[in-house]
Amino acid sequence: MIHIAIVEDEKSYIKQLTEYIDRFSREFSQEIKLSVFTDGDEILEKYTADYDIILLDIQMQFIDGMTAAEKIREMDKSVVIMFITNMTSYAVKGYEVDALDYMVKPVEYFSFSQKMSRAIGRIKKREEHYLLVSVEAGVQKINIEDLYYIESFGHQLIYVTKKGRYSSRGVMKKMEDKLTPYGFYRSAKSYLVNMKYVEGIFEGCCLIHKESLQISRKKRKKFMEVLLNYMSEVAQ
């Protein structure tokens, strides 16, 4: 479930955004919880960091949206903020508080649905995903976000993570298929690397966690393409 907060002092826009969210929920089969506030001071009072997305009007009577966003960011670094405004000059300042985007009044549904899909996409990227790996002592749960790379030795896979190294029997191709959607790329026959942790490329190797991992010659061009695409997606 996605928890969305609307912070807007005009009843007509509250009604419109509520209808848009309901329509989006039905069209994309997305379960949504909605909270509505009519001014910045209302959402700030006893703020709890359980919102996923905040649609925040910039011009409001008591506490304007930009001030509210600055205070929200002090308490909540991860919530997705999108501004609603009729003045694009204000919206540009939103990047100072890491706002994802802004909507210009009057808001059209097509634009709204695109921006909402982008916001939910960012949220889902943050969700934690795990691998369950059979090790000698039993089963090890590995957070994919903490996985630097996997190295293969015959039928043995070495999982190199922030918390240490784990060895397990396995097939690299299966791990490649499973982890590619999470930003991993097979740089060579023996290495499956998390593009998130690539610090640089030197002499045919990528540097991850102060270790040089081979990039096969036939994969160097594709590796650069995947890395640039990954960096571009993260920057959005």
C-alpha positions as CSV (number, residue, x, y, z in Angstrom):
1,M,0.0,0.0,0.0
2,I,1.2,3.5,-0.9
3,H,0.4,6.3,1.6
4,I,-0.2,9.7,-0.1
5,A,-0.7,13.0,1.7
6,I,-2.3,16.0,-0.1
7,V,-1.5,19.4,1.4
8,E,-3.7,21.9,-0.3
9,D,-5.8,24.8,0.9
10,E,-8.2,25.0,-2.1
11,K,-11.2,22.7,-1.9
12,S,-11.6,22.4,-5.6
13,Y,-8.0,21.1,-6.0
14,I,-8.4,18.7,-3.1
15,K,-11.4,17.3,-4.8
16,Q,-9.7,17.0,-8.1
17,L,-6.5,15.4,-6.7
18,T,-8.6,13.0,-4.7
19,E,-10.5,11.9,-7.8
20,Y,-7.3,11.6,-9.8
21,I,-5.8,9.4,-7.1
22,D,-8.9,7.2,-7.0
23,R,-8.8,6.9,-10.8
24,F,-5.0,6.1,-10.8
25,S,-5.6,3.5,-8.1
26,R,-8.2,1.7,-10.2
27,E,-6.3,1.9,-13.5
28,F,-3.0,0.7,-12.1
29,S,-4.4,-1.7,-9.4
30,Q,-2.5,0.2,-6.8
31,E,-3.8,0.2,-3.2
32,I,-3.5,3.7,-1.9
33,K,-4.2,5.2,1.6
34,L,-4.9,9.0,1.4
35,S,-4.5,11.7,4.0
36,V,-5.6,15.3,3.4
37,F,-4.3,18.5,5.1
38,T,-5.4,22.1,4.3
39,D,-2.2,23.8,5.3
40,G,1.5,23.2,5.9
41,D,1.1,23.6,9.7
42,E,-1.4,20.7,9.8
43,I,0.9,18.1,8.3
44,L,3.8,19.4,10.4
45,E,1.9,19.1,13.7
46,K,2.8,15.7,15.1
47,Y,4.4,14.7,11.8
48,T,5.0,10.9,11.5
49,A,7.3,9.6,8.8
50,D,4.8,7.1,7.4
51,Y,4.0,8.9,4.2
52,D,5.4,7.6,0.9
53,I,4.4,10.6,-1.3
54,I,3.4,14.2,-0.3
55,L,1.6,16.4,-2.9
56,L,2.4,19.8,-1.5
57,D,0.9,23.1,-2.6
58,I,3.5,25.9,-2.5
59,Q,1.2,28.9,-1.7
60,M,-0.8,28.4,1.5
61,Q,-2.0,30.8,4.2
62,F,-0.1,29.8,7.4
63,I,3.0,27.8,6.4
64,D,3.8,27.8,2.7
65,G,4.8,24.6,0.9
66,M,8.5,25.4,0.6
67,T,8.9,26.1,4.3
68,A,6.8,22.9,5.1
69,A,9.0,20.9,2.8
70,E,12.2,22.1,4.5
71,K,10.9,21.1,7.9
72,I,9.6,17.8,6.6
73,R,13.1,17.0,5.2
74,E,14.6,17.6,8.6
75,M,12.4,14.8,9.9
76,D,12.0,12.5,6.9
77,K,14.8,12.1,4.3
78,S,13.0,9.5,2.2
79,V,9.5,10.7,1.5
80,V,8.8,11.6,-2.1
81,I,7.8,15.3,-2.3
82,M,6.0,16.7,-5.3
83,F,4.9,20.4,-5.4
84,I,1.6,21.7,-6.8
85,T,1.9,25.3,-8.0
86,N,0.7,27.8,-10.6
87,M,4.1,29.5,-10.7
88,T,6.9,27.4,-12.2
89,S,9.5,29.8,-10.7
90,Y,8.6,28.5,-7.3
91,A,8.8,24.9,-8.4
92,V,12.5,25.2,-9.5
93,K,13.4,25.9,-5.8
94,G,11.9,22.5,-5.0
95,Y,15.2,20.8,-5.9
96,E,16.7,22.4,-2.8
97,V,14.6,20.0,-0.7
98,D,15.0,17.1,-3.1
99,A,11.6,17.3,-4.6
100,L,11.0,14.7,-7.3
101,D,8.8,16.9,-9.5
102,Y,6.1,19.5,-9.6
103,M,2.6,19.8,-11.1
104,V,1.4,23.1,-12.6
105,K,-2.2,24.1,-12.0
106,P,-4.5,23.3,-13.6
107,V,-3.3,19.7,-13.3
108,E,-4.2,17.4,-16.2
109,Y,-4.8,13.7,-15.4
110,F,-2.4,12.4,-18.0
111,S,0.5,14.4,-16.6
112,F,-0.6,13.5,-13.0
113,S,-0.6,9.8,-13.8
114,Q,2.8,9.9,-15.4
115,K,4.3,11.8,-12.5
116,M,2.6,9.5,-10.0
117,S,4.0,6.4,-11.8
118,R,7.5,7.9,-11.6
119,A,7.1,8.6,-7.9
120,I,5.9,5.1,-7.1
121,G,8.8,3.7,-9.2
122,R,11.2,5.5,-7.0
123,I,9.6,4.1,-3.9
124,K,9.7,0.6,-5.2
125,K,13.4,0.9,-6.0
126,R,13.9,1.6,-2.3
127,E,12.1,-1.5,-1.1
128,E,14.3,-4.2,0.4
129,H,14.8,-7.5,-1.4
130,Y,16.7,-10.5,-0.1
131,L,18.4,-13.6,-1.2
132,L,18.3,-16.8,0.9
133,V,21.6,-18.6,0.4
134,S,22.4,-22.0,1.7
135,V,25.7,-22.0,3.6
136,E,27.5,-24.6,5.6
137,A,25.9,-23.6,8.9
138,G,22.3,-23.3,7.4
139,V,20.7,-20.4,5.5
140,Q,22.0,-16.9,5.2
141,K,19.6,-14.0,4.4
142,I,21.4,-11.4,2.3
143,N,19.9,-8.0,1.6
144,I,20.5,-7.3,-2.2
145,E,21.3,-3.7,-1.4
146,D,24.3,-4.9,0.7
147,L,25.7,-7.2,-2.0
148,Y,28.8,-5.8,-3.7
149,Y,29.3,-8.7,-6.2
150,I,29.2,-12.4,-6.7
151,E,32.3,-14.4,-7.8
152,S,32.1,-18.0,-9.1
153,F,34.6,-20.8,-8.7
154,G,33.3,-23.8,-10.5
155,H,30.1,-24.7,-8.8
156,Q,30.8,-22.5,-5.8
157,L,29.5,-18.9,-5.6
158,I,31.1,-16.3,-3.2
159,Y,28.7,-13.6,-2.1
160,V,30.7,-10.5,-1.1
161,T,28.6,-8.2,1.0
162,K,28.9,-5.3,3.5
163,K,28.6,-7.8,6.3
164,G,31.2,-10.3,5.0
165,R,31.7,-13.1,2.5
166,Y,29.4,-16.2,2.2
167,S,30.1,-19.3,0.1
168,S,27.4,-21.5,-1.4
169,R,26.9,-24.0,-4.2
170,G,25.1,-22.4,-7.1
171,V,24.9,-21.5,-10.7
172,M,25.9,-18.0,-11.8
173,K,23.4,-17.9,-14.7
174,K,20.5,-18.3,-12.2
175,M,21.8,-15.5,-10.1
176,E,22.3,-13.3,-13.2
177,D,18.7,-13.8,-14.2
178,K,17.5,-13.1,-10.7
179,L,19.6,-10.0,-10.0
180,T,19.7,-8.2,-13.4
181,P,16.4,-6.3,-12.6
182,Y,18.1,-4.9,-9.4
183,G,21.0,-3.2,-11.2
184,F,23.5,-6.1,-11.5
185,Y,25.5,-6.9,-14.6
186,R,27.8,-9.9,-15.4
187,S,31.1,-8.1,-16.2
188,A,32.9,-11.4,-17.0
189,K,32.3,-15.1,-16.7
190,S,33.3,-15.2,-13.0
191,Y,31.8,-11.9,-11.8
192,L,28.3,-10.5,-11.3
193,V,28.6,-6.9,-10.0
194,N,26.2,-4.5,-8.4
195,M,26.4,-1.3,-10.5
196,K,25.6,0.7,-7.5
197,Y,29.0,0.2,-6.1
198,V,31.2,0.7,-9.2
199,E,33.7,3.4,-8.2
200,G,35.6,3.5,-11.4
201,I,37.0,1.6,-14.4
202,F,40.7,1.1,-14.8
203,E,42.7,-1.1,-17.2
204,G,39.8,-3.4,-18.1
205,C,38.6,-3.7,-14.6
206,C,35.9,-2.1,-12.5
207,L,36.7,-1.0,-9.0
208,I,34.2,-2.2,-6.3
209,H,34.9,-2.0,-2.6
210,K,38.6,-1.4,-3.3
211,E,38.8,-4.6,-5.4
212,S,39.5,-4.7,-9.1
213,L,37.1,-7.1,-10.9
214,Q,37.6,-8.1,-14.5
215,I,35.4,-6.8,-17.3
216,S,35.8,-9.2,-20.3
217,R,36.8,-7.5,-23.5
218,K,33.6,-8.4,-25.4
219,K,31.5,-6.9,-22.6
220,R,33.3,-3.6,-22.0
221,K,31.1,-1.6,-24.4
222,K,27.9,-3.1,-23.0
223,F,29.2,-2.6,-19.4
224,M,29.6,1.1,-20.0
225,E,26.1,1.4,-21.5
226,V,24.6,-0.4,-18.5
227,L,26.6,1.7,-16.0
228,L,25.6,5.0,-17.7
229,N,21.9,3.9,-17.8
230,Y,22.0,3.0,-14.2
231,M,23.5,6.3,-13.2
232,S,20.9,8.1,-15.3
233,E,18.1,6.3,-13.6
234,V,19.4,7.0,-10.1
235,A,19.8,10.7,-10.9
236,Q,16.1,11.0,-11.9
